[in-house]
Amino acid sequence: MDGAAAHRSLTVHPTLAALRRGLIVSCQARPDNPLHGPAFMAAMARAASDAGALGLRMNGPADIRAARAVTGLPIIGLYKRAYDGSPVSITPTFAEAEAVAAAGAAVIALDATGRPRPGGVTLEELVASIHGELGLPVLADASGIEDGLAAEGAGADAVATTLSGYVDPGAPPPEDPDMELVAALAARVRVPVIAEGRIKTPAQAREALDRGAFAVVVGTAITNPREIARGFVRALAGGPGERAPQVY
C-alpha cells in the first residue's frame, strides 16, 4: 500500500485533512535571531498566509497568540522547554501542550522519540491526555521508522519526519531531507505523514509529496533570512563555511 492509499484508508482529523498536499510554514526564530519575538513571527505567519500556505508550525504561546490574531490558518503548536534529566524538548509534558492550546494551537506537535520524558510519562499517556483534556489532534515528531510506528500505536493523529538526523548529539545532521524516511513511513503507517526537515527547495517539497507525504513543512528556507543570506555569502566566498542550523 502506498502512502496516498494508506491515508485514504482511515478517517483523518478534519484539521489535518485541511492541510492535505499543502505547504505548512514553520515560523520560528531562536533567541539569538534578530527576528526573534511575537511581532516578527506574526508577520512571518501573515506572509505565509498571503503566499497560499495551508498551515503554520509555531513555537510557544506568545508567538502562537500573535499569529492567531492576524491569520486564520491552523497552527501546529509546540513548546520547546528543557527539563533536567530528559533530552526531550519539543512539548515534553502536558503543561506545554496545555499552554499552546490555550494560545490558539489547533494541533499539538511533540517529540515522539523513545527517549525518556520528564516524570517518566509515556508517549501513549501524553497523547491520551491531549486528546482527552484538550480535544486536539497530535502530530508526532519522529526520528525514524520505529518512532513513527510507535507513535501511531500510541494514538498520534499524524507523524512527521522532523527529528530525523537530530537525535544523535555526536553526529551532525545530514545536508538533505530524509526522503527515504518519508517513503518508509508513508508505506507503513495509516495516519498522515508530514515531511519536515532540511527541505530547501520547491522541488524537494514536491518530491516529498511524490514519495507519499500528506503535507510538507518548510522552515529555515522560507522564514530565516539570516541563514538564507549566509548561504549566499558562503557560495560567494567559495567555501563551505559554517553549517546553518535548522529550525523545526
C-alpha positions in Angstrom: 0.0 0.0 0.0 1.5 3.4 -1.0 1.3 6.5 1.2 -1.7 8.0 -0.5 -3.7 4.8 -0.3 -2.8 4.5 3.4 -4.1 8.0 4.1 -7.4 7.2 2.3 -7.9 4.1 4.4 -8.8 5.9 7.6 -10.7 9.0 8.7 -8.2 11.9 9.0 -8.9 14.5 11.7 -10.7 17.5 9.9 -7.9 20.0 10.9 -5.3 17.7 9.4 -7.4 17.0 6.4 -7.4 20.7 5.6 -3.6 20.5 5.2 -3.6 17.7 2.6 -1.0 18.2 -0.1 -0.3 21.7 1.1 2.6 23.8 2.5 2.9 24.3 6.2 5.4 27.1 7.0 7.4 26.8 10.2 7.6 30.3 11.7 10.2 30.1 14.4 13.3 32.1 15.4 15.8 31.2 18.1 16.5 33.7 20.8 19.8 34.8 19.1 18.0 35.5 15.9 17.2 39.2 15.1 13.7 38.2 14.1 13.0 36.5 17.5 9.7 37.6 19.0 6.0 37.6 18.5 5.7 40.6 16.3 8.2 39.2 13.8 6.7 35.8 13.9 3.2 37.1 13.4 4.4 39.0 10.3 6.0 35.8 9.0 2.7 34.0 9.6 0.8 36.6 7.7 3.3 36.5 4.8 2.9 32.7 4.7 -0.9 33.0 4.6 -0.7 35.6 1.8 1.5 33.2 -0.2 -1.0 30.4 0.0 0.3 28.2 2.8 -2.3 26.0 4.3 -0.9 25.9 7.8 1.7 27.1 10.2 4.1 25.5 12.7 5.0 27.7 15.7 6.8 27.5 19.0 5.5 28.9 22.3 2.3 30.6 23.5 3.4 34.2 22.7 4.2 33.6 19.1 1.1 31.4 18.6 -1.1 34.0 20.2 0.3 36.8 18.0 -0.1 34.7 14.8 -3.6 33.8 15.8 -4.5 37.5 15.9 -3.5 38.1 12.2 -4.3 34.8 10.4 -7.0 32.1 10.4 -4.6 29.4 9.3 -4.5 26.3 11.5 -1.4 26.4 13.8 0.6 23.3 14.7 1.8 24.4 18.1 4.8 23.2 20.1 6.6 24.5 23.1 10.3 23.9 23.4 11.4 23.6 27.1 14.3 21.9 28.7 14.0 19.7 31.8 16.8 18.2 33.8 17.3 14.5 33.1 15.5 14.4 29.8 16.7 15.2 26.3 13.2 15.8 25.0 12.5 19.5 24.4 9.5 19.6 21.9 6.4 19.8 24.1 7.9 17.4 26.7 4.9 17.5 29.1 1.2 18.1 29.2 1.8 21.5 30.7 3.4 22.7 27.5 0.6 21.2 25.4 -2.0 22.9 27.5 -0.2 26.3 27.2 0.0 26.3 23.4 -3.6 25.0 23.1 -4.8 28.0 25.3 -2.8 30.3 22.9 -4.7 29.0 19.9 -2.9 26.0 18.5 -5.2 23.6 16.5 -2.7 20.7 16.5 -0.1 19.8 19.2 3.3 18.7 18.0 5.5 16.7 20.3 8.7 14.7 20.4 7.8 11.1 19.6 11.2 9.5 20.1 11.7 6.7 22.6 13.9 9.0 24.8 12.8 9.4 28.4 10.3 12.2 29.1 10.2 14.3 32.3 8.4 12.5 35.1 8.6 9.2 33.2 5.3 9.9 31.3 5.0 7.7 28.3 4.1 8.9 24.8 0.8 7.0 25.0 -0.1 8.7 28.2 0.7 12.2 26.9 -1.3 11.6 23.6 -4.2 10.4 25.6 -4.2 13.4 27.9 -4.1 15.8 24.9 -7.0 14.0 23.3 -9.0 13.7 26.4 -8.4 17.0 28.1 -7.7 19.4 25.2 -9.6 17.7 22.4 -6.9 18.3 19.9 -5.1 16.1 17.4 -1.4 15.2 17.9 1.5 15.4 15.4 4.3 13.1 16.5 7.8 14.2 15.5 9.7 11.1 14.7 13.4 10.4 14.1 13.0 7.1 12.3 10.5 4.4 11.3 10.3 2.8 14.7 9.3 6.1 16.2 6.6 6.6 13.7 5.2 3.1 14.2 5.2 3.6 18.0 3.5 7.0 17.7 0.8 5.6 15.5 0.3 2.8 18.1 0.2 5.4 20.9 -2.7 7.1 19.2 -1.0 10.0 17.4 -3.1 11.5 14.6 -0.1 12.1 12.2 3.6 11.6 12.2 6.4 13.9 10.9 10.0 13.3 9.9 11.0 16.3 11.9 13.7 14.7 14.1 15.5 12.6 11.5 19.2 13.3 11.9 18.8 15.3 15.1 18.8 12.8 18.0 22.4 11.8 18.0 24.3 14.6 19.7 27.6 13.2 18.4 26.7 13.4 14.7 26.0 16.5 12.6 22.7 16.3 10.8 22.8 15.5 7.1 22.5 18.2 4.4 19.5 16.8 2.6 15.9 15.9 3.7 15.3 12.3 4.7 13.1 11.3 1.7 13.7 7.6 2.4 12.0 8.0 5.8 9.1 9.9 4.2 8.5 7.0 1.9 9.0 4.3 4.5 6.5 5.9 6.9 4.0 6.5 4.1 4.2 2.8 3.2 3.8 1.5 6.8 1.6 3.8 8.8 -2.1 4.6 8.2 -2.0 8.1 9.7 -0.9 11.1 7.6 2.9 11.6 7.2 4.2 15.1 7.3 7.5 15.7 5.6 9.8 18.1 7.6 13.4 18.7 8.0 16.1 20.3 5.7 13.7 20.9 2.8 15.3 23.7 1.0 13.7 24.0 -2.5 10.2 23.7 -4.1 11.5 20.7 -6.0 12.3 18.9 -2.7 8.9 19.8 -1.3 7.3 18.3 -4.4 9.4 15.2 -4.2 8.2 14.7 -0.6 4.6 14.6 -1.8 5.6 12.2 -4.6 7.2 10.0 -2.0 3.9 9.8 -0.1 3.9 12.8 2.2 0.4 14.1 3.2 1.8 17.6 3.5 5.1 19.4 3.7 6.6 21.7 6.4 9.3 24.2 5.4 11.0 26.5 7.9 14.5 27.8 7.5 14.4 28.1 3.7 11.4 30.4 4.0 11.5 32.1 7.4 15.1 32.5 8.3 16.6 35.3 6.2 19.9 35.3 8.2 20.6 31.7 7.3 19.5 32.2 3.7 21.9 35.1 3.4 24.7 33.1 5.0 24.2 30.5 2.2 24.8 33.2 -0.4 27.8 34.5 1.5 29.4 31.1 1.7 28.8 30.5 -2.0 30.4 33.7 -3.0 33.3 33.1 -0.7 33.9 29.7 -2.4 34.0 27.7 0.9 31.5 25.6 2.8 31.7 27.7 5.9 29.5 27.2 8.9 26.5 24.8 8.7 23.2 26.7 9.1 21.1 25.4 12.0 17.7 24.1 11.0 14.5 25.3 12.7 11.9 22.7 13.5 
